[in-house]
Amino acid sequence: MIQVIAGAKGSGKTKKIIDAANAAVQTAKGHLIFITDTKRYMYDIDRGVRFIDSSEFDIAGEDALCGFVKGVIAGNHDNEYIFIDGVARIAGKPLDQMAGFFYMLDKVSKDLDLKITLTCSAAPEDLPDFIKKHLA
């Protein structure tokens, strides 16, 4: 299952995804992973969530982000939740050019029974259809 939190810059998307990650700790039976491109929120995330600052890995483009996410998932066999804050910012691509990434997330979430939540900086009505179908 993929859930997208969308909104303009400054609309509280990061707070919502952090709150969702911290709440999931209470009920999760598997691993929780939080991916963002800054250490800024490291201390806001519960210690039960694996925090990854993607800026340390020089991710360049959608394909690199796909490989990175798959590699993180492959690190554990009992992953349950993945949270990605600022997916377009991490990939360095506009959202409307990220259909391949969302296809990969959809397939991985179904195949491995993962709950994936991510943020997109755009008004919900401006999102492409391949993202709109996942709006929270």
C-alpha positions as CSV (number, residue, x, y, z in Angstrom):
1,M,0.0,0.0,0.0
2,I,1.3,3.5,-0.9
3,Q,0.0,6.6,0.8
4,V,1.0,10.1,-0.5
5,I,0.9,13.2,1.6
6,A,0.8,16.1,-0.7
7,G,0.7,19.9,-0.3
8,A,2.6,23.1,-1.0
9,K,5.9,23.9,0.6
10,G,5.3,24.8,4.3
11,S,2.0,23.0,4.6
12,G,3.1,20.6,7.3
13,K,3.8,17.4,5.2
14,T,7.0,16.6,7.0
15,K,5.3,16.9,10.4
16,K,2.6,14.6,9.2
17,I,5.0,11.9,7.9
18,I,7.1,12.1,11.1
19,D,4.0,11.7,13.2
20,A,2.9,8.8,11.1
21,A,6.3,7.1,11.5
22,N,6.3,7.6,15.3
23,A,2.8,6.3,15.6
24,A,3.6,3.2,13.6
25,V,6.3,2.2,16.1
26,Q,3.5,1.4,18.6
27,T,1.9,-1.3,16.4
28,A,4.7,-2.4,14.0
29,K,5.9,-6.0,14.1
30,G,8.6,-5.4,11.5
31,H,11.2,-2.8,10.7
32,L,10.4,0.8,10.0
33,I,12.6,3.0,7.7
34,F,12.5,6.8,7.3
35,I,14.4,8.2,4.3
36,T,14.9,12.0,3.8
37,D,17.7,14.2,2.5
38,T,18.7,16.0,5.7
39,K,19.7,15.2,9.3
40,R,17.4,18.0,10.4
41,Y,14.6,15.7,11.7
42,M,16.9,12.9,13.0
43,Y,15.9,13.7,16.6
44,D,12.2,14.0,15.9
45,I,12.0,10.4,14.8
46,D,11.5,7.6,17.4
47,R,14.5,5.4,18.0
48,G,12.5,2.4,16.8
49,V,12.6,3.8,13.2
50,R,15.8,3.4,11.1
51,F,16.6,7.0,10.0
52,I,18.5,7.4,6.7
53,D,19.9,10.7,5.4
54,S,20.0,10.1,1.6
55,S,22.3,13.1,1.0
56,E,25.1,10.9,2.3
57,F,24.7,8.6,-0.7
58,D,24.8,11.0,-3.7
59,I,21.6,9.7,-5.2
60,A,21.3,11.1,-8.7
61,G,18.0,10.5,-10.5
62,E,15.0,8.3,-10.4
63,D,16.9,5.1,-11.3
64,A,19.4,5.7,-8.5
65,L,16.6,6.3,-6.0
66,C,14.8,3.1,-7.1
67,G,18.0,1.1,-6.5
68,F,18.6,2.8,-3.2
69,V,15.1,2.0,-1.9
70,K,15.4,-1.6,-3.1
71,G,18.8,-1.9,-1.4
72,V,17.5,-0.6,1.9
73,I,14.5,-3.0,1.6
74,A,16.9,-5.9,0.9
75,G,18.8,-5.2,4.1
76,N,16.1,-6.8,6.2
77,H,13.5,-9.5,5.5
78,D,10.9,-8.2,7.9
79,N,10.4,-4.6,6.8
80,E,6.9,-3.3,7.4
81,Y,6.9,0.5,6.9
82,I,8.9,2.8,4.7
83,F,8.5,6.6,4.9
84,I,10.1,8.9,2.3
85,D,10.1,12.6,2.9
86,G,10.6,14.7,-0.3
87,V,10.8,12.0,-2.9
88,A,11.1,14.4,-5.9
89,R,13.8,16.5,-4.0
90,I,15.8,13.3,-3.3
91,A,15.5,12.1,-6.9
92,G,16.2,15.6,-8.4
93,K,13.3,15.2,-10.8
94,P,9.9,16.8,-11.2
95,L,7.0,14.6,-9.9
96,D,5.4,14.3,-13.4
97,Q,8.5,12.5,-14.6
98,M,8.6,9.9,-11.8
99,A,6.1,7.3,-13.1
100,G,8.7,4.6,-13.1
101,F,9.6,5.2,-9.5
102,F,5.9,5.0,-8.5
103,Y,5.4,1.9,-10.5
104,M,8.4,0.3,-8.7
105,L,7.0,1.4,-5.3
106,D,3.6,-0.1,-6.1
107,K,5.1,-3.4,-7.2
108,V,7.4,-3.7,-4.2
109,S,4.7,-2.7,-1.7
110,K,2.4,-5.4,-3.1
111,D,5.1,-8.1,-3.5
112,L,6.5,-7.6,0.0
113,D,3.4,-6.4,1.8
114,L,5.0,-3.0,2.7
115,K,3.2,0.1,3.8
116,I,4.9,3.0,2.1
117,T,4.2,6.7,2.9
118,L,5.8,9.6,1.1
119,T,5.5,13.3,0.7
120,C,5.1,15.3,-2.5
121,S,5.5,19.0,-2.7
122,A,2.6,19.9,-4.9
123,A,-1.1,20.8,-4.6
124,P,-3.1,17.5,-4.7
125,E,-5.0,18.7,-7.8
126,D,-1.7,19.3,-9.7
127,L,-0.4,15.8,-9.2
128,P,-0.2,13.4,-12.1
129,D,-2.8,10.6,-12.1
130,F,-0.2,7.9,-11.2
131,I,0.3,9.8,-7.9
132,K,-3.2,11.0,-7.3
133,K,-4.5,7.4,-6.9
134,H,-2.4,7.1,-3.8
135,L,-3.5,10.3,-2.0
136,A,-4.2,10.0,1.7
